């Protein structure tokens, strides 16, 4: 997860004078975070469903998938909270 965050941050820190590289927007970065979180949640749900229905699932893999989903969701909530705080701070600025 930390590697993914650093990759997204590196993509955001592109040089605007370099025309050969595609420019990534903040919306694209948020979209990637949402998609990764959704993927982790679906993977954890599937692992739990397999475990509850008697499917072939390793208990350790199920717990790892659940923890990844939990961490991803907590990270997403913190990103949302920081974005809301930034928006509210901008709205309090006097023009």
N, C-alpha and C positions, 0 to 999 in steps of 0.2 A: 504494500500500500504506500509506503514512504517513497519507494522507487517511482511509483506512478505519479505521485504528487510532484516529485522533483522533475520528472519528465514533462509534466504539464507546465510547471513553472519555467522550465528551460524553453519550451515552445512559446510561452508568453513573452519571454525576454528576447525577442527577435529584433534584429537590426532593421529599421524601416527602410534603409537605403539599399538593402539587399533585395533585388527584385526577383531573383531566381527562386527563393523560398516562398512557399505559400504562407500567407499571414493567417494566424489563428486568432479568433476573437474570444472574448471572455465567455460568450454564450456557448461556443464550441467546447470550451474547457468544462463549463458546468454540465453540458450535455454528456460529455464523457464520464464525468463523476456520477451523474444520475444513472447512466447505462451500466456502469461497473457495479454500483450499489444494487441495482435491480437484478443484475446477473447473480451476484453473491446471495441475495435473498432467495431467488428462485432455486439456486443450487442447494441451499440449506433446507428449503422446504421439501425439495425432492428427496434429499438424504433422510430427512425425518419421516417422510411418507414411506420410503422404502423400509426403514427400520420398523415402523409401526405395522406394516402389512406383511412382515416376514420376508422381505426381499433380501437379496445378497448385498449387505452393506457392512462396512467396517466401522465399528463404534468410534474409533479414533478419527477416521475421515469425516464422520458425521459431526463430531464435536468441533473439529477444525473448521468445517464449512459453516457451522453455526457461529463460531467466534469471528470468522471473517465477515459474515453478514452483520453481526453486532457491531464490530468496529467500523465497517463501512457506513452503517446507518448512523452511528454516533458522529462520525466525521462529517457526513452530509448535513446532519442537524446543526453542527457547529459552523459549517460554511454558511448555511442559511441564516443562522443567528448573526454572524458577522456581516453578511450582506444587508440584513435588515438594520443593524446598528449603523452601518455606513450610510444607508439611505436616510435614516432618521437624522443623522448628523448633518448630512447635506441639506435636508429640509429645514433644519434649524438655522442654517447660515443666512445672514442678512445680505441682500444684494445691494 
